[in-house]
Amino acid sequence: MAYSQLPKRTGLPREVLKWLQSLDLSFSPKNLRRDFSNGYLVAEIFSRFYPEDFPMHSYSNGSSLATKQANWTQIEKVLMKQHLSLVKEAVEGTIHCKPGAAEALVQEMYTLLTNKRIKTVQQEELDFTDRSYQEQLPIVARATASKAIKNNMRLSEEMAEPNITAKQQKIQSIIHRHVEQRKEERSRHPKRFGVKPTLGEQAVRLPPASVQNDTDLYTKTSHTSNPAVLGVKTIVQSGEIRHWQVDTPALLS
């Protein structure tokens, strides 16, 4: 299943859904990922609270990238005048239809405009990648590095980012995350990946030379200068000092 064909997340808390319905918007959002991406509904929601700052005739309900950028640019400027802001990652994810981004954005607007906290939803780190979906798949079915780039880098993102360096940094970030996930999988399932233990892992662990020398010195001193410990055999094993009483004819007689 392609990343674009993943089940659409529409899990908004009940109080947020009721709030959206109470705003009497021009149309009811049925697909949050699609309906909020161009920013038109976002501007309409803010217009219910700031009607003079958000004249809806200034916004277009189109689907092109140019329309999205124009709408969101206006929204950002007006919010700055009101000393308000939305999480950049949620906005970018919503523009490019990332799974879960629109839901996070709507909940953020609900909290911002109503001063109410959502009790039914725990605060989670924003993650609009396919990581959670990939973790549900069998290891053999998980994406390769090239597939990970395709899954997490939308065409609209490439078109919206004219800076080649910035675009390459995004791709490198995706590859780095993919490599780290693979390393974690290999450490969890070494047999699955045919990982063989290294020579260092196979080697018998001995105490450091300094500890061995100190122990030998202690053993020699104990036998020669302290009669009370004569007949005690000291052995270092796995970094521990163990003592055993041995038969000493001189002491037993």
VOFIBA-204446 format. One line per 5 residues: for each residue x, y, z of N, C-alpha, C. Coordinates in steps of 0.1 Angstrom, whole numbers. Layout:
<pts>
X/Y/Z/X/Y/Z/X/Y/Z  ...
</pts>
This chain:
<pts>
8/-12/0/0/0/0/9/12/0  6/21/-9/14/33/-10/11/43/2  20/51/5/18/61/16/6/70/14  4/73/1/-7/82/-2/-20/75/-1  -20/61/0/-32/53/1/-35/49/16
-27/54/25/-30/51/39/-44/55/43  -49/48/53/-62/52/58/-62/67/63  -71/75/59/-71/89/63/-75/90/78  -67/98/86/-70/100/100/-80/111/101  -91/108/107/-102/118/109/-106/118/124
-97/113/132/-100/112/147/-99/125/154  -108/134/153/-109/146/161/-117/143/173  -114/149/185/-122/147/197/-136/153/194  -146/148/202/-160/151/200/-162/166/202  -155/172/212/-157/186/215/-152/195/204
-142/190/197/-137/198/186/-146/197/174  -152/185/171/-161/184/160/-174/192/163  -178/192/175/-190/201/178/-187/216/176  -175/219/180/-170/233/178/-170/237/164  -165/229/155/-165/231/141/-179/233/135
-188/224/140/-202/225/135/-209/238/140  -205/243/151/-211/255/157/-207/267/149  -196/266/142/-191/278/135/-199/281/122  -207/272/118/-215/274/106/-207/278/94  -197/269/91/-188/272/79/-195/271/66
-189/276/56/-195/276/42/-197/261/37  -188/252/42/-190/238/38/-184/230/50  -190/218/52/-185/209/63/-174/201/58  -162/202/65/-151/194/61/-153/179/62  -152/172/51/-153/157/52/-140/150/51
-130/156/44/-117/150/44/-108/161/49  -104/160/62/-96/171/68/-83/173/60  -76/163/56/-64/164/49/-65/173/37  -76/171/29/-78/178/17/-84/191/19  -94/192/28/-102/204/29/-95/215/36
-85/212/44/-78/223/51/-65/227/45  -61/220/35/-47/222/29/-45/235/23  -56/241/17/-54/254/10/-56/266/19  -60/263/32/-61/274/41/-74/282/41  -83/279/32/-95/286/31/-104/285/43
-106/272/48/-114/270/60/-107/275/72  -94/275/72/-86/281/84/-89/296/85  -89/303/73/-92/317/73/-107/320/77  -116/311/73/-130/312/76/-132/310/91  -125/301/97/-126/299/111/-121/311/119
-110/317/115/-105/328/122/-114/341/120  -121/341/108/-130/352/105/-142/352/115  -145/341/121/-156/341/130/-152/348/143  -139/349/146/-135/356/158/-128/370/155  -123/371/142/-117/384/138/-123/388/124
-135/391/124/-142/393/111/-135/405/102  -130/415/109/-125/426/102/-111/423/96  -104/414/103/-90/410/98/-90/399/88  -101/392/87/-101/380/77/-113/382/68  -112/391/58/-123/392/48/-122/381/39
-132/373/38/-132/360/30/-131/363/15  -134/375/10/-132/377/-4/-118/378/-8  -109/378/2/-94/379/-2/-88/365/-3  -96/355/0/-91/341/-1/-98/333/-12  -91/324/-17/-96/316/-28/-97/301/-24
-108/294/-27/-109/280/-24/-105/271/-35  -92/273/-39/-87/265/-50/-78/254/-45  -72/246/-54/-64/235/-50/-50/236/-55  -47/246/-63/-33/247/-68/-23/251/-57  -11/249/-60/0/252/-50/1/267/-48
-1/275/-59/-1/289/-59/-12/295/-50  -24/289/-51/-35/293/-43/-32/290/-28  -27/279/-25/-24/275/-11/-14/285/-6  -3/288/-13/7/297/-8/2/311/-6  -7/316/-15/-12/329/-13/-21/330/-1
-30/320/1/-39/320/12/-31/319/26  -22/310/26/-14/309/39/-5/320/42  0/327/32/8/339/34/0/350/40  -13/352/35/-22/362/41/-25/358/56  -28/345/58/-31/341/72/-20/344/81
-8/341/77/4/343/86/6/357/89  4/366/79/6/381/81/-5/386/91  -17/382/90/-28/386/99/-25/381/113  -21/369/114/-19/363/127/-8/370/135  2/374/127/14/382/133/9/395/139
0/401/132/-6/414/137/-14/412/150  -20/401/151/-28/398/163/-19/391/174  -6/390/171/3/383/180/-1/369/183  -5/362/172/-9/348/173/0/341/163  1/328/165/9/320/156/4/305/157
7/298/147/4/284/146/17/276/144  17/264/149/29/256/148/33/254/134  45/258/130/50/257/116/49/243/110  53/233/118/53/220/113/39/215/110  29/219/118/15/216/115/10/223/103
14/235/101/10/243/89/16/237/76  29/234/77/36/228/65/30/215/62  27/207/72/21/193/70/7/194/64  0/204/69/-14/206/63/-14/210/49  -5/219/45/-4/224/31/-1/212/22
8/203/27/13/192/18/5/179/21  -6/180/28/-15/169/31/-8/157/38  0/160/48/7/150/55/-3/144/65  -3/131/67/-13/124/76/-12/130/90  -23/133/96/-24/138/109/-21/153/111
-16/160/101/-12/174/102/-25/182/104  -35/180/96/-47/188/96/-54/187/110  -54/174/115/-60/172/128/-53/179/139  -40/179/138/-32/187/148/-34/202/147  -36/207/135/-38/221/133/-52/225/138
-62/217/135/-75/221/140/-76/221/155  -70/211/161/-70/211/176/-62/223/182  -51/227/175/-44/238/179/-52/251/178  -60/252/167/-69/264/166/-80/264/177  -85/252/180/-95/251/190/-90/256/203
-78/252/207/-72/256/220/-69/271/219  -64/276/208/-60/290/207/-72/299/207  -83/295/201/-95/304/200/-105/303/211  -105/292/218/-115/290/229/-109/290/243  -95/289/243/-88/288/256/-92/276/264
-96/265/257/-99/253/263/-89/242/259  -86/234/269/-77/223/266/-85/210/262  -79/202/254/-86/190/250/-82/179/260  -92/174/267/-89/164/278/-87/150/272  -94/147/261/-94/133/255/-82/130/247
-73/140/245/-61/137/236/-49/141/244  -39/132/244/-27/134/251/-18/142/241  -10/151/247/0/158/239/11/149/234  13/148/221/23/140/215/32/148/206  44/143/204/53/150/196/48/149/181
48/161/174/43/161/161/52/153/152  46/143/145/54/135/136/45/131/124  48/138/113/40/136/101/47/127/91  56/118/95/63/109/87/55/96/86  60/86/79/53/73/78/59/63/88
66/68/98/73/59/108/63/50/115  52/55/120/42/47/127/36/36/118  34/40/106/29/30/96/39/19/93  51/23/91/62/14/88/64/4/99  63/8/111/65/0/123/54/-11/124
43/-9/118/32/-19/118/34/-30/108  43/-27/98/45/-37/87/55/-47/91  55/-59/85/66/-69/87/79/-63/82  90/-68/88/103/-62/84/105/-63/69  102/-74/63/104/-76/48/96/-66/40
85/-61/45/76/-52/37/79/-38/40  89/-34/48/91/-20/51/98/-13/40  97/0/39/102/8/28/117/8/27  123/8/15/137/10/13/140/25/14  153/29/13/156/43/14/150/51/3
150/47/-9/144/54/-20/129/55/-18  122/45/-13/108/45/-11/105/54/1  114/55/11/111/64/22/112/78/18  120/82/8/121/95/3/108/99/-4  103/89/-12/90/91/-20/79/93/-10
79/85/0/67/85/10/67/98/18  78/103/21/79/115/30/82/128/24  84/128/11/87/141/4/77/142/-7  66/150/-4/56/152/-14/60/160/-26  54/158/-37/57/166/-49/55/181/-46
44/184/-39/41/198/-36/53/205/-28  59/197/-19/70/202/-11/82/205/-20  85/197/-30/96/200/-39/93/212/-48  80/214/-52/77/225/-60/77/238/-51  73/237/-38/73/249/-30/86/253/-25
96/244/-26/110/248/-21/119/250/-33  122/262/-36/131/265/-48/145/264/-44  149/264/-31/162/263/-27/167/249/-28  176/246/-37/181/232/-39/188/227/-26  195/235/-19/202/231/-7/193/227/4
182/235/6/172/232/16/165/219/12  162/217/-1/156/204/-6/165/192/-3  178/194/-6/187/183/-3/188/180/12  187/190/20/188/188/35/176/180/39  164/182/34/152/175/37/154/160/33
159/158/21/162/144/17/172/137/26  182/144/29/192/138/38/187/135/52  178/143/56/171/140/69/163/128/69  156/126/57/147/114/56/156/101/55  167/102/48/177/91/47/183/88/60
187/98/67/193/96/81/183/89/90  170/93/90/160/87/98/158/73/94  158/70/81/156/56/76/168/47/81  180/52/80/192/44/84/191/41/99  187/51/107/187/49/121/176/39/125
165/39/118/155/29/120/160/15/116  167/14/106/173/1/102/183/-4/112  191/5/117/200/1/128/193/-4/140  182/2/143/174/-2/155/168/-16/153  163/-18/140/158/-31/137/168/-42/138
180/-39/133/191/-49/133/195/-53/147  195/-42/156/199/-45/170/188/-53/177  175/-51/173/164/-58/179/163/-73/174  166/-75/161/165/-88/155/177/-92/148  188/-94/155/201/-97/149/200/-110/140
193/-120/145/192/-133/138/184/-131/125  174/-122/125/166/-120/113/175/-114/102  184/-105/106/193/-99/96/206/-106/94  208/-117/100/220/-125/99/232/-118/105  230/-110/115/241/-103/121/249/-112/130
262/-113/127/271/-122/135/278/-114/146  280/-120/158/288/-112/168/302/-110/164  307/-98/168/321/-94/164/330/-102/173  343/-102/169/354/-108/177/354/-103/191  352/-90/192/352/-84/206/340/-89/214
329/-92/208/317/-97/216/319/-111/219  327/-119/211/330/-133/214/341/-135/224  349/-125/225/361/-127/234/357/-128/249  365/-136/256/363/-137/271/367/-124/277  358/-119/286/361/-107/293/370/-109/305
382/-103/305/391/-103/316/393/-90/323  396/-90/336/398/-77/342/409/-69/336  409/-56/337/421/-48/332/434/-52/339  445/-50/332/458/-53/337/461/-46/350  457/-34/352/459/-26/364/453/-33/376
440/-38/374/433/-45/385/440/-58/388  445/-65/378/452/-78/380/465/-76/388  472/-65/384/485/-63/391/483/-59/406  472/-50/408/469/-46/421/465/-58/430  458/-68/424/453/-79/431/465/-89/434
474/-90/425/486/-99/427/494/-93/439  495/-79/439/503/-73/449/496/-75/463  483/-74/463/476/-76/475/477/-90/480  477/-100/471/478/-114/474/492/-117/480  502/-112/473/516/-114/478/518/-108/492
513/-96/494/514/-89/507/507/-97/518  495/-102/514/487/-109/524/494/-122/529  501/-129/520/507/-141/523/520/-139/531  527/-128/529/540/-126/534/541/-118/547  532/-108/548/533/-99/560/522/-100/570
511/-107/567/500/-109/576/498/-123/580  503/-128/591/501/-142/594/487/-147/595  478/-137/598/464/-141/600/457/-146/587  463/-142/576/456/-146/563/464/-157/557  474/-163/563/481/-174/557/472/-186/556
473/-192/545/464/-203/542/452/-199/535  451/-186/531/440/-181/523/444/-180/509  437/-187/500/440/-186/486/431/-176/479  437/-166/472/430/-155/466/430/-157/451  418/-157/445/417/-159/430/408/-148/425
413/-142/413/405/-132/406/398/-139/395  385/-137/395/376/-144/385/365/-134/381  365/-131/368/354/-122/363/354/-108/370  366/-103/374/367/-90/381/364/-91/395  362/-103/401/359/-104/416/370/-111/423
372/-107/435/383/-113/443/376/-123/453  380/-136/452/374/-146/460/385/-152/469  381/-156/480/391/-162/490/386/-176/494  395/-185/495/391/-199/500/402/-202/510  397/-209/521/406/-214/531/412/-227/526
425/-228/526/432/-240/522/439/-247/533  441/-259/532/448/-266/543/463/-263/544  467/-257/555/481/-254/557/486/-262/569  495/-271/567/500/-280/578/506/-272/589  512/-261/586/519/-253/597/509/-247/607
496/-244/602/486/-238/610/478/-249/617  477/-260/611/468/-271/616/476/-279/627  489/-278/627/496/-286/637/497/-279/650
</pts>
